[in-house]
């Protein structure tokens, strides 16, 4: 079942159960996907859907951090709920050990030896872990291995 089909089914279910929070988040995700499809002028591929989903996740995490710094616990709690709903549609996240193995493998493939090669390693690794790992964690691990 494609992501869009899952979203449609879950949206119908949320309407039936009157789960307004879940319904709102699903509608936002669908709207982002439809806007992206319009921008490209075609249906989105699975990878493009994942990119949109990752962007939605990142936006909420960034907002969560900002609201937390501003001392807005009401908005922080709301965003945590939204994040938990978006996470349902994300692929299974890689463990830190799995990610570390991919980082080591990619560093060996690219022949990187110093922090100057950071961009080359990140460009090679991000397509491998797209949607399965947080970019900041990948960045941190690559920096540790290249220093």
VOFIDREN-807109 format. One record per residue: residue number from 0; x, y, z of N, C-alpha, C, O, CB in turn. Coordinates in nm, 2 decimals. Glycine has a CB too. Layout:
BEGIN
DOFI    k     n.u     n.v     n.w    ca.u    ca.v    ca.w     c.u     c.v     c.w     o.u     o.v     o.w    cb.u    cb.v    cb.w
DOFI  NUM       X       Y       Z       X       Y       Z       X       Y       Z       X       Y       Z       X       Y       Z
...
***
This chain:
BEGIN
DOFI    k     n.u     n.v     n.w    ca.u    ca.v    ca.w     c.u     c.v     c.w     o.u     o.v     o.w    cb.u    cb.v    cb.w
DOFI    0    0.08   -0.12    0.00    0.00    0.00    0.00    0.09    0.12    0.00    0.18    0.14    0.08   -0.10    0.00    0.12
DOFI    1    0.06    0.22   -0.09    0.14    0.34   -0.10    0.11    0.43    0.02    0.01    0.41    0.09    0.12    0.41   -0.23
DOFI    2    0.20    0.52    0.04    0.19    0.62    0.15    0.06    0.70    0.14   -0.01    0.72    0.24    0.31    0.71    0.16
DOFI    3    0.03    0.74    0.02   -0.09    0.82   -0.01   -0.22    0.74    0.03   -0.32    0.79    0.08   -0.10    0.87   -0.15
DOFI    4   -0.22    0.61   -0.01   -0.33    0.52    0.02   -0.35    0.51    0.17   -0.46    0.51    0.23   -0.32    0.38   -0.04
DOFI    5   -0.23    0.49    0.24   -0.24    0.48    0.39   -0.29    0.60    0.45   -0.37    0.60    0.54   -0.10    0.45    0.44
DOFI    6   -0.25    0.72    0.40   -0.30    0.85    0.45   -0.45    0.86    0.43   -0.52    0.90    0.52   -0.22    0.96    0.39
DOFI    7   -0.49    0.82    0.31   -0.64    0.83    0.28   -0.72    0.74    0.38   -0.82    0.78    0.43   -0.66    0.79    0.14
DOFI    8   -0.67    0.61    0.39   -0.74    0.52    0.48   -0.74    0.57    0.63   -0.85    0.57    0.69   -0.68    0.38    0.48
DOFI    9   -0.63    0.62    0.67   -0.62    0.67    0.81   -0.70    0.80    0.83   -0.76    0.82    0.94   -0.47    0.70    0.85
DOFI   10   -0.71    0.88    0.72   -0.79    1.00    0.73   -0.94    0.96    0.75   -1.01    1.02    0.83   -0.77    1.09    0.61
DOFI   11   -0.98    0.86    0.67   -1.12    0.82    0.68   -1.15    0.76    0.82   -1.25    0.79    0.88   -1.15    0.71    0.58
DOFI   12   -1.05    0.69    0.87   -1.07    0.63    1.01   -1.07    0.74    1.11   -1.15    0.73    1.21   -0.95    0.53    1.04
DOFI   13   -0.99    0.84    1.10   -0.98    0.95    1.19   -1.12    1.03    1.19   -1.16    1.08    1.29   -0.87    1.05    1.16
DOFI   14   -1.18    1.04    1.07   -1.31    1.11    1.06   -1.41    1.03    1.13   -1.49    1.09    1.20   -1.34    1.13    0.91
DOFI   15   -1.41    0.90    1.11   -1.51    0.81    1.18   -1.50    0.82    1.33   -1.60    0.82    1.40   -1.50    0.67    1.13
DOFI   16   -1.37    0.82    1.38   -1.35    0.82    1.53   -1.35    0.96    1.59   -1.33    0.98    1.71   -1.22    0.74    1.56
DOFI   17   -1.36    1.06    1.50   -1.36    1.20    1.54   -1.23    1.24    1.61   -1.23    1.31    1.71   -1.48    1.23    1.63
DOFI   18   -1.12    1.18    1.56   -0.99    1.22    1.61   -0.93    1.34    1.54   -0.87    1.33    1.44   -0.89    1.09    1.60
DOFI   19   -0.97    1.46    1.59   -0.94    1.58    1.52   -0.79    1.61    1.51   -0.74    1.66    1.40   -1.00    1.70    1.59
DOFI   20   -0.71    1.57    1.61   -0.56    1.60    1.60   -0.50    1.52    1.49   -0.42    1.57    1.41   -0.50    1.56    1.74
DOFI   21   -0.53    1.39    1.48   -0.48    1.30    1.38   -0.53    1.35    1.24   -0.45    1.35    1.15   -0.52    1.15    1.41
DOFI   22   -0.65    1.38    1.23   -0.71    1.43    1.11   -0.64    1.55    1.06   -0.60    1.56    0.94   -0.86    1.45    1.12
DOFI   23   -0.61    1.64    1.14   -0.54    1.77    1.11   -0.40    1.74    1.05   -0.36    1.80    0.95   -0.53    1.86    1.23
DOFI   24   -0.33    1.66    1.12   -0.19    1.63    1.08   -0.19    1.55    0.95   -0.11    1.58    0.86   -0.12    1.54    1.19
DOFI   25   -0.28    1.46    0.93   -0.29    1.38    0.80   -0.32    1.48    0.69   -0.26    1.47    0.58   -0.39    1.27    0.81
DOFI   26   -0.41    1.57    0.71   -0.45    1.67    0.61   -0.33    1.76    0.57   -0.31    1.79    0.45   -0.57    1.75    0.65
DOFI   27   -0.25    1.79    0.67   -0.13    1.88    0.64   -0.03    1.80    0.56    0.03    1.86    0.47   -0.07    1.92    0.78
DOFI   28   -0.01    1.67    0.59    0.09    1.59    0.52    0.04    1.58    0.37    0.11    1.59    0.28    0.10    1.45    0.58
DOFI   29   -0.09    1.54    0.36   -0.15    1.53    0.22   -0.14    1.66    0.14   -0.11    1.65    0.02   -0.30    1.48    0.23
DOFI   30   -0.17    1.77    0.21   -0.16    1.90    0.14   -0.01    1.92    0.09    0.01    1.97   -0.02   -0.20    2.01    0.23
DOFI   31    0.08    1.89    0.17    0.22    1.91    0.14    0.26    1.82    0.02    0.33    1.86   -0.07    0.32    1.88    0.25
DOFI   32    0.21    1.70    0.02    0.24    1.61   -0.09    0.17    1.65   -0.22    0.23    1.64   -0.33    0.19    1.46   -0.06
DOFI   33    0.05    1.70   -0.21   -0.02    1.75   -0.33    0.05    1.87   -0.38    0.06    1.89   -0.50   -0.17    1.78   -0.29
DOFI   34    0.09    1.96   -0.30    0.17    2.08   -0.34    0.29    2.04   -0.41    0.33    2.10   -0.52    0.20    2.17   -0.23
DOFI   35    0.36    1.94   -0.36    0.49    1.89   -0.42    0.46    1.83   -0.56    0.53    1.85   -0.65    0.56    1.79   -0.33
DOFI   36    0.35    1.75   -0.57    0.31    1.69   -0.69    0.27    1.80   -0.80    0.31    1.78   -0.92    0.19    1.60   -0.67
DOFI   37    0.21    1.90   -0.76    0.17    2.01   -0.85    0.30    2.08   -0.89    0.31    2.12   -1.01    0.08    2.11   -0.78
DOFI   38    0.39    2.10   -0.80    0.52    2.16   -0.84    0.59    2.08   -0.94    0.65    2.14   -1.03    0.61    2.18   -0.71
DOFI   39    0.59    1.95   -0.93    0.66    1.86   -1.02    0.58    1.84   -1.15    0.63    1.80   -1.25    0.70    1.73   -0.96
DOFI   40    0.45    1.86   -1.14    0.36    1.84   -1.25    0.33    1.69   -1.28    0.30    1.65   -1.39    0.42    1.90   -1.37
DOFI   41    0.35    1.60   -1.18    0.33    1.46   -1.19    0.31    1.40   -1.05    0.33    1.47   -0.95    0.45    1.39   -1.27
DOFI   42    0.27    1.27   -1.05    0.26    1.20   -0.93    0.40    1.18   -0.86    0.50    1.18   -0.93    0.19    1.06   -0.95
DOFI   43    0.40    1.18   -0.73    0.53    1.17   -0.66    0.58    1.03   -0.66    0.49    0.93   -0.64    0.52    1.23   -0.52
DOFI   44    0.71    1.01   -0.67    0.76    0.87   -0.65    0.77    0.84   -0.50    0.74    0.93   -0.41    0.91    0.86   -0.71
DOFI   45    0.79    0.72   -0.46    0.80    0.68   -0.32    0.91    0.76   -0.25    0.89    0.81   -0.13    0.83    0.53   -0.31
DOFI   46    1.02    0.79   -0.32    1.13    0.86   -0.26    1.09    1.01   -0.24    1.13    1.07   -0.13    1.26    0.86   -0.35
DOFI   47    1.02    1.07   -0.33    0.97    1.20   -0.32    0.87    1.22   -0.20    0.87    1.32   -0.13    0.91    1.26   -0.45
DOFI   48    0.79    1.12   -0.19    0.69    1.12   -0.08    0.76    1.11    0.06    0.73    1.18    0.15    0.59    1.00   -0.09
DOFI   49    0.87    1.04    0.06    0.95    1.03    0.18    1.02    1.16    0.21    1.04    1.20    0.33    1.06    0.91    0.16
DOFI   50    1.06    1.23    0.11    1.13    1.36    0.12    1.03    1.46    0.19    1.06    1.53    0.28    1.18    1.41   -0.01
DOFI   51    0.90    1.46    0.14    0.80    1.55    0.19    0.77    1.51    0.34    0.76    1.60    0.42    0.67    1.54    0.11
DOFI   52    0.76    1.38    0.37    0.74    1.34    0.50    0.85    1.38    0.59    0.83    1.42    0.71    0.72    1.19    0.51
DOFI   53    0.98    1.36    0.55    1.09    1.40    0.63    1.09    1.55    0.65    1.13    1.60    0.76    1.22    1.36    0.55
DOFI   54    1.05    1.63    0.55    1.05    1.78    0.57    0.94    1.81    0.67    0.96    1.90    0.76    1.01    1.84    0.43
DOFI   55    0.83    1.75    0.67    0.72    1.77    0.77    0.77    1.74    0.91    0.75    1.82    1.01    0.59    1.69    0.74
DOFI   56    0.85    1.63    0.92    0.90    1.59    1.05    1.00    1.69    1.10    1.00    1.73    1.22    0.97    1.45    1.04
DOFI   57    1.09    1.74    1.01    1.19    1.83    1.05    1.13    1.97    1.09    1.18    2.03    1.19    1.29    1.85    0.93
DOFI   58    1.03    2.01    1.02    0.97    2.14    1.05    0.91    2.13    1.19    0.92    2.23    1.27    0.85    2.17    0.95
DOFI   59    0.85    2.02    1.23    0.79    2.01    1.36    0.89    2.00    1.47    0.88    2.06    1.58    0.70    1.89    1.36
DOFI   60    1.01    1.93    1.44    1.11    1.92    1.54    1.18    2.06    1.56    1.21    2.09    1.68    1.22    1.82    1.49
DOFI   61    1.20    2.14    1.45    1.25    2.27    1.47    1.16    2.36    1.55    1.20    2.43    1.64    1.28    2.33    1.33
DOFI   62    1.03    2.35    1.52    0.93    2.43    1.59    0.93    2.39    1.74    0.91    2.47    1.83    0.79    2.42    1.53
DOFI   63    0.94    2.26    1.76    0.93    2.21    1.90    1.05    2.27    1.98    1.03    2.31    2.09    0.94    2.06    1.90
DOFI   64    1.17    2.27    1.92    1.28    2.33    1.98    1.26    2.48    2.01    1.30    2.52    2.12    1.41    2.31    1.89
DOFI   65    1.21    2.55    1.92    1.19    2.69    1.94    1.08    2.72    2.04    1.10    2.81    2.13    1.14    2.76    1.80
DOFI   66    0.97    2.65    2.04    0.87    2.67    2.14    0.92    2.63    2.28    0.88    2.69    2.38    0.75    2.58    2.11
DOFI   67    1.01    2.53    2.29    1.06    2.49    2.42    1.15    2.60    2.47    1.15    2.63    2.59    1.14    2.35    2.40
DOFI   68    1.23    2.66    2.38    1.32    2.77    2.43    1.24    2.89    2.47    1.28    2.96    2.56    1.41    2.81    2.31
DOFI   69    1.12    2.91    2.41    1.04    3.03    2.44    0.95    3.00    2.56    0.88    3.09    2.60    0.95    3.06    2.32
DOFI   70    0.95    2.88    2.62    0.88    2.85    2.73    0.73    2.84    2.71    0.64    2.90    2.78    0.90    2.96    2.84
DOFI   71    0.69    2.77    2.60    0.55    2.75    2.56    0.51    2.61    2.57    0.50    2.54    2.47    0.52    2.81    2.42
DOFI   72    0.49    2.56    2.70    0.46    2.41    2.71    0.33    2.37    2.64    0.32    2.25    2.61    0.45    2.38    2.86
DOFI   73    0.24    2.46    2.63    0.11    2.42    2.56    0.14    2.38    2.41    0.09    2.28    2.36    0.01    2.54    2.56
DOFI   74    0.22    2.46    2.34    0.26    2.44    2.20    0.35    2.32    2.19    0.35    2.25    2.09    0.32    2.56    2.14
DOFI   75    0.44    2.30    2.29    0.54    2.19    2.29    0.46    2.06    2.29    0.49    1.97    2.22    0.64    2.20    2.41
DOFI   76    0.36    2.05    2.38    0.29    1.93    2.39    0.21    1.90    2.26    0.20    1.78    2.22    0.19    1.94    2.51
DOFI   77    0.15    2.00    2.20    0.08    1.98    2.08    0.17    1.93    1.97    0.13    1.84    1.89    0.01    2.12    2.04
DOFI   78    0.29    1.99    1.96    0.38    1.95    1.86    0.43    1.80    1.88    0.46    1.73    1.79    0.50    2.04    1.85
DOFI   79    0.45    1.77    2.01    0.49    1.63    2.04    0.38    1.53    1.99    0.42    1.42    1.93    0.51    1.61    2.19
DOFI   80    0.26    1.57    2.01    0.15    1.48    1.96    0.16    1.47    1.80    0.14    1.36    1.75    0.01    1.53    2.00
DOFI   81    0.18    1.58    1.74    0.19    1.58    1.59    0.30    1.50    1.55    0.29    1.42    1.45    0.20    1.73    1.54
DOFI   82    0.42    1.51    1.61    0.53    1.43    1.58    0.51    1.29    1.59    0.55    1.21    1.50    0.65    1.47    1.66
DOFI   83    0.44    1.25    1.69    0.41    1.10    1.71    0.32    1.05    1.60    0.33    0.94    1.56    0.34    1.08    1.85
DOFI   84    0.23    1.14    1.55    0.15    1.10    1.43    0.23    1.09    1.30    0.21    0.99    1.23    0.03    1.20    1.42
DOFI   85    0.31    1.19    1.28    0.40    1.18    1.16    0.49    1.06    1.16    0.52    1.00    1.06    0.48    1.32    1.14
DOFI   86    0.54    1.03    1.28    0.64    0.92    1.29    0.58    0.78    1.24    0.65    0.69    1.20    0.69    0.90    1.43
DOFI   87    0.44    0.77    1.26    0.37    0.65    1.22    0.40    0.62    1.07    0.41    0.50    1.03    0.22    0.66    1.24
DOFI   88    0.41    0.72    0.99    0.43    0.71    0.84    0.57    0.70    0.80    0.60    0.67    0.68    0.36    0.82    0.77
DOFI   89    0.67    0.73    0.89    0.81    0.73    0.85    0.85    0.58    0.85    0.80    0.50    0.92    0.89    0.81    0.95
DOFI   90    0.95    0.55    0.77    1.01    0.42    0.77    1.08    0.39    0.90    1.11    0.48    0.97    1.11    0.40    0.65
DOFI   91    1.11    0.26    0.93    1.18    0.23    1.05    1.31    0.30    1.06    1.39    0.29    0.96    1.19    0.07    1.06
DOFI   92    1.34    0.36    1.17    1.46    0.44    1.18    1.58    0.34    1.21    1.56    0.24    1.28    1.45    0.54    1.30
DOFI   93    1.70    0.38    1.16    1.82    0.29    1.18    1.87    0.31    1.32    1.86    0.42    1.38    1.93    0.33    1.08
DOFI   94    1.92    0.21    1.38    1.98    0.22    1.51    2.12    0.29    1.50    2.17    0.30    1.39    2.00    0.08    1.59
DOFI   95    2.17    0.34    1.61    2.30    0.41    1.60    2.41    0.32    1.55    2.50    0.36    1.48    2.33    0.48    1.74
DOFI   96    2.40    0.19    1.59    2.50    0.09    1.55    2.50    0.07    1.40    2.60    0.07    1.33    2.49   -0.04    1.62
DOFI   97    2.37    0.06    1.35    2.36    0.04    1.20    2.41    0.16    1.13    2.47    0.15    1.02    2.21    0.01    1.17
DOFI   98    2.37    0.27    1.18    2.42    0.40    1.12    2.57    0.41    1.12    2.63    0.46    1.02    2.35    0.52    1.19
DOFI   99    2.63    0.37    1.23    2.77    0.38    1.24    2.84    0.29    1.13    2.94    0.33    1.08    2.82    0.34    1.38
DOFI  100    2.78    0.17    1.11    2.83    0.08    1.01    2.83    0.14    0.87    2.92    0.13    0.79    2.76   -0.05    1.01
DOFI  101    2.71    0.21    0.84    2.70    0.27    0.71    2.80    0.39    0.70    2.85    0.41    0.59    2.55    0.33    0.69
DOFI  102    2.82    0.46    0.80    2.91    0.58    0.80    3.05    0.52    0.77    3.12    0.58    0.69    2.91    0.65    0.94
DOFI  103    3.10    0.42    0.84    3.23    0.36    0.82    3.24    0.31    0.68    3.35    0.33    0.61    3.26    0.25    0.92
DOFI  104    3.14    0.24    0.63    3.14    0.19    0.49    3.16    0.30    0.39    3.23    0.29    0.29    3.02    0.10    0.47
DOFI  105    3.08    0.41    0.41    3.08    0.52    0.31    3.21    0.59    0.32    3.26    0.64    0.21    2.97    0.62    0.35
DOFI  106    3.27    0.61    0.44    3.40    0.67    0.45    3.51    0.59    0.37    3.59    0.65    0.30    3.44    0.69    0.60
DOFI  107    3.50    0.46    0.38    3.59    0.37    0.31    3.57    0.38    0.16    3.67    0.39    0.08    3.58    0.23    0.36
DOFI  108    3.44    0.39    0.12    3.41    0.40   -0.03    3.46    0.53   -0.09    3.52    0.53   -0.20    3.26    0.39   -0.05
DOFI  109    3.45    0.64   -0.01    3.49    0.77   -0.07    3.63    0.80   -0.05    3.69    0.89   -0.11    3.40    0.87    0.00
DOFI  110    3.70    0.72    0.04    3.84    0.74    0.06    3.87    0.87    0.14    3.97    0.93    0.14    3.92    0.75   -0.07
DOFI  111    3.77    0.91    0.22    3.78    1.03    0.30    3.88    1.01    0.42    3.88    0.90    0.47    3.64    1.07    0.36
DOFI  112    3.95    1.11    0.45    4.05    1.10    0.56    4.05    1.21    0.65    4.11    1.20    0.76    4.19    1.08    0.50
DOFI  113    3.99    1.33    0.61    3.99    1.44    0.70    3.86    1.51    0.70    3.77    1.48    0.62    4.11    1.54    0.67
DOFI  114    3.84    1.61    0.78    3.72    1.69    0.79    3.69    1.76    0.66    3.58    1.80    0.63    3.72    1.79    0.90
DOFI  115    3.80    1.78    0.58    3.79    1.85    0.45    3.70    1.77    0.35    3.64    1.82    0.26    3.92    1.88    0.39
DOFI  116    3.69    1.64    0.38    3.62    1.55    0.29    3.47    1.53    0.34    3.40    1.44    0.29    3.69    1.41    0.29
DOFI  117    3.43    1.61    0.44    3.30    1.59    0.50    3.19    1.60    0.40    3.10    1.52    0.40    3.28    1.70    0.61
DOFI  118    3.19    1.70    0.32    3.09    1.72    0.22    3.08    1.60    0.12    2.96    1.56    0.09    3.12    1.84    0.13
DOFI  119    3.19    1.54    0.08    3.19    1.43   -0.01    3.12    1.31    0.06    3.04    1.24    0.00    3.33    1.39   -0.05
DOFI  120    3.15    1.29    0.19    3.10    1.17    0.26    2.95    1.20    0.29    2.87    1.10    0.27    3.17    1.16    0.40
DOFI  121    2.91    1.32    0.33    2.77    1.34    0.35    2.68    1.33    0.22    2.57    1.28    0.23    2.75    1.49    0.41
DOFI  122    2.74    1.37    0.11    2.67    1.36   -0.02    2.65    1.21   -0.06    2.55    1.18   -0.12    2.75    1.43   -0.13
DOFI  123    2.74    1.13   -0.02    2.73    0.99   -0.05    2.64    0.91    0.05    2.57    0.82    0.01    2.87    0.92   -0.05
DOFI  124    2.64    0.96    0.17    2.57    0.88    0.27    2.42    0.91    0.28    2.34    0.83    0.31    2.63    0.90    0.41
DOFI  125    2.38    1.04    0.26    2.24    1.08    0.28    2.14    1.01    0.19    2.04    0.97    0.24    2.23    1.23    0.25
DOFI  126    2.17    0.98    0.06    2.08    0.90   -0.01    2.06    0.76    0.04    1.95    0.70    0.03    2.12    0.89   -0.16
DOFI  127    2.16    0.70    0.11    2.15    0.57    0.16    2.06    0.56    0.28    1.99    0.46    0.31    2.29    0.52    0.20
DOFI  128    2.05    0.67    0.36    1.98    0.67    0.49    1.86    0.76    0.48    1.80    0.79    0.59    2.07    0.71    0.60
DOFI  129    1.82    0.81    0.36    1.71    0.90    0.35    1.58    0.86    0.42    1.53    0.75    0.39    1.68    0.93    0.20
DOFI  130    1.53    0.94    0.51    1.41    0.90    0.59    1.43    0.80    0.70    1.34    0.78    0.78    1.31    0.85    0.49
DOFI  131    1.55    0.74    0.71    1.57    0.64    0.80    1.66    0.68    0.92    1.68    0.61    1.02    1.63    0.52    0.74
DOFI  132    1.72    0.81    0.90    1.80    0.86    1.01    1.80    1.01    1.00    1.78    1.07    0.90    1.95    0.81    0.99
DOFI  133    1.82    1.07    1.12    1.82    1.22    1.13    1.95    1.27    1.08    2.06    1.22    1.11    1.80    1.26    1.28
DOFI  134    1.95    1.37    0.99    2.07    1.43    0.93    2.17    1.48    1.03    2.29    1.47    1.01    2.03    1.54    0.84
DOFI  135    2.12    1.54    1.14    2.21    1.59    1.24    2.29    1.48    1.31    2.41    1.49    1.34    2.14    1.67    1.35
DOFI  136    2.23    1.36    1.33    2.30    1.25    1.39    2.40    1.19    1.29    2.51    1.16    1.33    2.20    1.14    1.43
DOFI  137    2.37    1.19    1.16    2.46    1.14    1.06    2.58    1.23    1.06    2.69    1.19    1.06    2.39    1.13    0.92
DOFI  138    2.55    1.36    1.06    2.66    1.46    1.06    2.75    1.45    1.17    2.87    1.45    1.16    2.60    1.61    1.06
DOFI  139    2.69    1.43    1.29    2.77    1.41    1.41    2.86    1.29    1.40    2.98    1.29    1.44    2.68    1.40    1.54
DOFI  140    2.81    1.17    1.36    2.89    1.05    1.34    3.00    1.07    1.24    3.11    1.02    1.26    2.79    0.94    1.31
DOFI  141    2.97    1.13    1.13    3.07    1.15    1.03    3.18    1.24    1.08    3.30    1.21    1.06    3.01    1.22    0.90
DOFI  142    3.15    1.34    1.15    3.25    1.43    1.21    3.34    1.35    1.31    3.46    1.37    1.31    3.19    1.55    1.29
DOFI  143    3.28    1.27    1.39    3.36    1.19    1.49    3.45    1.09    1.42    3.57    1.08    1.46    3.26    1.10    1.58
DOFI  144    3.41    1.03    1.31    3.50    0.94    1.24    3.60    1.01    1.16    3.71    0.95    1.13    3.41    0.85    1.15
DOFI  145    3.58    1.13    1.12    3.68    1.20    1.03    3.78    1.28    1.11    3.87    1.34    1.06    3.61    1.29    0.93
DOFI  146    3.76    1.29    1.24    3.85    1.38    1.32    3.96    1.29    1.38    4.05    1.35    1.45    3.78    1.45    1.44
***
